[in-house]
Amino acid sequence: MSRNRKWPRLFAYGDLELSVCRCRKVSLICVQTWRDVVELPPSVVGGTGTFPAGLSHMDVVSALDKAGCPWEPYPPLTFGDQRSLVAIPTKANFTFEIPAGEEPVLNVMGLPGNGHDT
């Protein structure tokens, strides 16, 4: 990749998105989960690379609790028809869409930028 191209750059494979800065450090990781299945690079996950999507708020909270991972609501992204929470140790953010009359469903999961800016 040429350093003369516009930076930061967004790279994607299936539902995995990586933002990379000029010095080629990953500055943001995001997984889109709003489809029926989530597709990730098979070499990264060691398998087929596809997983069921449509995780409910309760599924995510239960998994975090089972793993002993503390979490809390994330007010800046909780409004209208969406709800958000953050896993405290990693600052991973889980944002849920709330379909009318239904339980919140995971829409996107992302890890925060590392503060690196070149």
DAKA-V819560 format. One record per pair of residues at least 6 apart in sequence whose ideal C-beta (glycine too) atoms are under 7 Angstrom apart, sorted by the first residue. I is the first residue (numbers start at 1). J is the second residue. Records with the same first field share a line. If there is no record, write none. Layout:
BEGIN
I->J / J
END
This chain:
BEGIN
3->22
7->21 / 22
8->19 / 20 / 21 / 27
9->20
10->17 / 19
11->18 / 20
13->41
14->39 / 40 / 49
15->31 / 32 / 33 / 35 / 38 / 39 / 40
16->31 / 40 / 41
17->30
18->26 / 29
19->27 / 28
20->26 / 27
21->27 / 116 / 117 / 118
22->118
23->118
25->116
27->113 / 114 / 116
28->110 / 113
29->110 / 111
30->108 / 110
31->38 / 109
32->108
33->53 / 55 / 106 / 107 / 108 / 109
34->107 / 108
35->53
36->53 / 54
37->50 / 51 / 52 / 53
38->50 / 51 / 53
39->49 / 50
40->49
41->49
42->48 / 49
54->105
55->106
56->103 / 104 / 105
57->83 / 96 / 103 / 104
58->103
60->94 / 106
64->71 / 87
69->87 / 89
70->88
71->85 / 86 / 87 / 88
72->85 / 86 / 88
73->85
74->84 / 85 / 86 / 93
77->84 / 93 / 95
78->84
81->97 / 98
82->95 / 96 / 97 / 98
83->96 / 98 / 104
84->93 / 94 / 95 / 96
85->94
86->92 / 93
90->111
91->112
92->109 / 111
93->110
94->106 / 109
95->107 / 108
96->104 / 105 / 106 / 107
97->104 / 105 / 107
98->104
99->105
END
